[in-house]
Amino acid sequence: MYYVFIYMYMTSLFSLLIIRSHIFLCLLSLEFIVVSLLLILLYYLIFYNYGVYLLIICMVFFVCEGVLGLSVLVSMIRCYGNDYISSFNLW
C-alpha cells in the first residue's frame, strides 16, 4: 500500500515537470502532491501508532497553500486575461 502512495507522489512530480503551460494545471499538480504527501503521512502515523495531531497541522498548512495558489490564479486572470505562464512577464 505504501508503494501506491509513493507512485502517486512520483507521478504528480512528473506531471508538474511536464505540464507547465497553464498555472491552473501547475496548481492541480501541486495539490495532487499535497494529497499524496498527506496519505503518506497518514499511513506512517497509523502504522507506528502515533497521534494524528501532526496530520491536522499539516492539513491546515496545505489548505493555506491551496488558497494562496488560487488567489494568485485569480489575480493573474484579472490582470492578464489568461493563465498562461508565457504571458507572465518575469523581467
VEXRO-700178 format. One record per residue: x, y, z of N, C-alpha, C in turn. Coordinates in nm, 3 decimals, decimal comma, always signed. Layout:
REM VEXRO-700178
SITE|X|Y|Z|X|Y|Z|X|Y|Z
...
//
This chain:
REM VEXRO-700178
SITE|+0,082|-0,120|+0,000|+0,000|+0,000|+0,000|+0,086|+0,126|+0,000
SITE|+0,198|+0,118|+0,070|+0,287|+0,233|+0,078|+0,343|+0,269|-0,059
SITE|+0,367|+0,169|-0,142|+0,423|+0,193|-0,275|+0,323|+0,264|-0,367
SITE|+0,196|+0,246|-0,341|+0,094|+0,317|-0,419|+0,103|+0,467|-0,391
SITE|+0,124|+0,503|-0,265|+0,137|+0,645|-0,230|+0,264|+0,705|-0,287
SITE|+0,371|+0,628|-0,285|+0,496|+0,675|-0,345|+0,479|+0,693|-0,496
SITE|+0,407|+0,599|-0,559|+0,380|+0,611|-0,703|+0,296|+0,735|-0,732
SITE|+0,197|+0,763|-0,646|+0,117|+0,885|-0,663|+0,204|+1,009|-0,654
SITE|+0,295|+1,010|-0,558|+0,383|+1,125|-0,540|+0,476|+1,144|-0,660
SITE|+0,535|+1,035|-0,707|+0,626|+1,046|-0,821|+0,552|+1,085|-0,948
SITE|+0,431|+1,034|-0,967|+0,351|+1,070|-1,084|+0,314|+1,218|-1,081
SITE|+0,279|+1,267|-0,964|+0,243|+1,408|-0,955|+0,365|+1,498|-0,977
SITE|+0,480|+1,458|-0,928|+0,602|+1,536|-0,956|+0,634|+1,536|-1,105
SITE|+0,619|+1,422|-1,168|+0,644|+1,412|-1,312|+0,546|+1,500|-1,390
SITE|+0,419|+1,500|-1,350|+0,321|+1,583|-1,420|+0,349|+1,731|-1,398
SITE|+0,401|+1,767|-1,281|+0,437|+1,908|-1,256|+0,552|+1,950|-1,344
SITE|+0,647|+1,861|-1,366|+0,762|+1,895|-1,451|+0,726|+1,899|-1,599
SITE|+0,633|+1,816|-1,642|+0,598|+1,807|-1,784|+0,496|+1,915|-1,823
SITE|+0,391|+1,931|-1,745|+0,281|+2,021|-1,780|+0,305|+2,155|-1,712
SITE|+0,363|+2,249|-1,786|+0,390|+2,381|-1,729|+0,341|+2,494|-1,817
SITE|+0,234|+2,473|-1,890|+0,187|+2,579|-1,977|+0,083|+2,668|-1,908
SITE|+0,002|+2,610|-1,821|-0,101|+2,685|-1,750|-0,073|+2,683|-1,600
SITE|-0,103|+2,792|-1,535|-0,086|+2,796|-1,390|-0,187|+2,705|-1,322
SITE|-0,308|+2,694|-1,377|-0,409|+2,608|-1,317|-0,364|+2,463|-1,315
SITE|-0,300|+2,415|-1,421|-0,252|+2,278|-1,424|-0,136|+2,258|-1,327
SITE|-0,053|+2,359|-1,310|+0,054|+2,351|-1,211|-0,003|+2,343|-1,070
SITE|-0,105|+2,423|-1,043|-0,168|+2,420|-0,911|-0,237|+2,286|-0,886
SITE|-0,297|+2,230|-0,989|-0,361|+2,100|-0,975|-0,257|+1,991|-0,946
SITE|-0,143|+1,998|-1,010|-0,035|+1,902|-0,982|+0,019|+1,920|-0,841
SITE|+0,032|+2,045|-0,797|+0,077|+2,070|-0,661|-0,021|+2,016|-0,558
SITE|-0,150|+2,029|-0,584|-0,249|+1,975|-0,491|-0,245|+1,822|-0,489
SITE|-0,217|+1,761|-0,603|-0,202|+1,616|-0,606|-0,080|+1,572|-0,527
SITE|+0,028|+1,650|-0,530|+0,145|+1,624|-0,448|+0,109|+1,633|-0,301
SITE|+0,032|+1,735|-0,266|-0,009|+1,754|-0,127|-0,094|+1,637|-0,078
SITE|-0,187|+1,592|-0,160|-0,273|+1,479|-0,121|-0,190|+1,353|-0,104
SITE|-0,095|+1,329|-0,192|-0,012|+1,209|-0,178|+0,077|+1,218|-0,054
SITE|+0,131|+1,336|-0,025|+0,209|+1,352|+0,098|+0,124|+1,334|+0,222
SITE|+0,001|+1,381|+0,216|-0,091|+1,365|+0,328|-0,124|+1,217|+0,351
SITE|-0,142|+1,142|+0,244|-0,169|+0,999|+0,257|-0,047|+0,923|+0,309
SITE|+0,072|+0,963|+0,266|+0,194|+0,900|+0,317|+0,209|+0,928|+0,466
SITE|+0,183|+1,051|+0,507|+0,192|+1,086|+0,648|+0,087|+1,012|+0,730
SITE|-0,034|+1,001|+0,677|-0,140|+0,927|+0,746|-0,103|+0,780|+0,761
SITE|-0,050|+0,720|+0,657|-0,007|+0,581|+0,663|+0,103|+0,563|+0,767
SITE|+0,198|+0,654|+0,770|+0,307|+0,648|+0,866|+0,255|+0,662|+1,009
SITE|+0,165|+0,756|+1,032|+0,113|+0,779|+1,166|+0,028|+0,662|+1,215
SITE|-0,049|+0,603|+1,128|-0,131|+0,488|+1,168|-0,044|+0,364|+1,188
SITE|+0,056|+0,345|+1,104|+0,140|+0,227|+1,112|+0,222|+0,224|+1,241
SITE|+0,270|+0,338|+1,285|+0,353|+0,344|+1,406|+0,276|+0,390|+1,529
SITE|+0,144|+0,397|+1,522|+0,056|+0,431|+1,634|+0,089|+0,565|+1,699
SITE|+0,116|+0,665|+1,616|+0,137|+0,800|+1,667|+0,005|+0,876|+1,664
SITE|+0,004|+0,991|+1,728|-0,115|+1,075|+1,725|-0,130|+1,142|+1,591
SITE|-0,250|+1,182|+1,562|-0,277|+1,244|+1,433|-0,281|+1,397|+1,442
SITE|-0,227|+1,452|+1,550|-0,224|+1,597|+1,564|-0,135|+1,661|+1,458
SITE|-0,026|+1,596|+1,425|+0,062|+1,646|+1,319|-0,010|+1,649|+1,186
SITE|-0,097|+1,552|+1,163|-0,174|+1,547|+1,039|-0,268|+1,667|+1,029
SITE|-0,329|+1,706|+1,136|-0,419|+1,821|+1,136|-0,342|+1,950|+1,110
SITE|-0,224|+1,962|+1,169|-0,142|+2,081|+1,146|-0,098|+2,088|+1,000
SITE|-0,059|+1,976|+0,943|-0,020|+1,973|+0,802|-0,138|+2,005|+0,711
SITE|-0,256|+1,958|+0,746|-0,374|+1,988|+0,665|-0,404|+2,138|+0,665
SITE|-0,382|+2,204|+0,778|-0,404|+2,350|+0,784|-0,307|+2,421|+0,691
SITE|-0,180|+2,381|+0,690|-0,082|+2,443|+0,602|-0,112|+2,413|+0,456
SITE|-0,160|+2,292|+0,426|-0,192|+2,257|+0,288|-0,312|+2,336|+0,237
SITE|-0,409|+2,361|+0,323|-0,525|+2,442|+0,282|-0,482|+2,586|+0,258
SITE|-0,394|+2,638|+0,343|-0,344|+2,775|+0,322|-0,266|+2,785|+0,191
SITE|-0,190|+2,682|+0,159|-0,115|+2,681|+0,032|-0,210|+2,680|-0,086
SITE|-0,317|+2,604|-0,077|-0,414|+2,600|-0,186|-0,486|+2,731|-0,205
SITE|-0,521|+2,796|-0,095|-0,589|+2,926|-0,104|-0,497|+3,032|-0,163
SITE|-0,371|+3,032|-0,124|-0,276|+3,128|-0,182|-0,257|+3,104|-0,331
SITE|-0,251|+2,979|-0,372|-0,237|+2,948|-0,515|-0,358|+2,994|-0,594
SITE|-0,478|+2,972|-0,541|-0,597|+3,017|-0,612|-0,607|+3,169|-0,617
SITE|-0,562|+3,237|-0,512|-0,565|+3,383|-0,516|-0,467|+3,439|-0,619
SITE|-0,351|+3,373|-0,634|-0,257|+3,415|-0,738|-0,317|+3,389|-0,876
SITE|-0,386|+3,278|-0,892|-0,450|+3,246|-1,019|-0,558|+3,348|-1,054
SITE|-0,641|+3,383|-0,958|-0,749|+3,480|-0,984|-0,691|+3,618|-1,016
SITE|-0,590|+3,659|-0,942|-0,531|+3,791|-0,970|-0,460|+3,794|-1,105
SITE|-0,400|+3,683|-1,145|-0,335|+3,680|-1,276|-0,437|+3,682|-1,388
SITE|-0,549|+3,612|-1,372|-0,653|+3,614|-1,475|-0,714|+3,752|-1,486
SITE|-0,729|+3,822|-1,374|-0,784|+3,959|-1,379|-0,687|+4,056|-1,445
SITE|-0,557|+4,038|-1,423|-0,460|+4,131|-1,480|-0,428|+4,101|-1,626
SITE|-0,408|+3,973|-1,658|-0,360|+3,936|-1,792|-0,469|+3,877|-1,881
SITE|-0,577|+3,830|-1,824|-0,686|+3,776|-1,904|-0,676|+3,627|-1,932
SITE|-0,565|+3,564|-1,895|-0,549|+3,419|-1,913|-0,456|+3,366|-1,806
SITE|-0,436|+3,236|-1,807|-0,347|+3,177|-1,706|-0,224|+3,110|-1,768
SITE|-0,184|+3,158|-1,886|-0,063|+3,105|-1,947|+0,059|+3,156|-1,872
SITE|+0,153|+3,069|-1,850|+0,276|+3,110|-1,782|+0,360|+3,196|-1,875
SITE|+0,347|+3,174|-2,005|+0,427|+3,252|-2,100|+0,384|+3,399|-2,104
SITE|+0,259|+3,430|-2,067|+0,217|+3,570|-2,066|+0,258|+3,643|-1,939
SITE|+0,308|+3,569|-1,843|+0,354|+3,629|-1,719|+0,496|+3,678|-1,737
SITE|+0,516|+3,809|-1,738|+0,647|+3,868|-1,763|+0,728|+3,866|-1,635
SITE|+0,840|+3,796|-1,635|+0,925|+3,784|-1,515|+1,035|+3,888|-1,510
SITE|+1,047|+3,971|-1,609|+1,155|+4,071|-1,609|+1,112|+4,195|-1,548
//
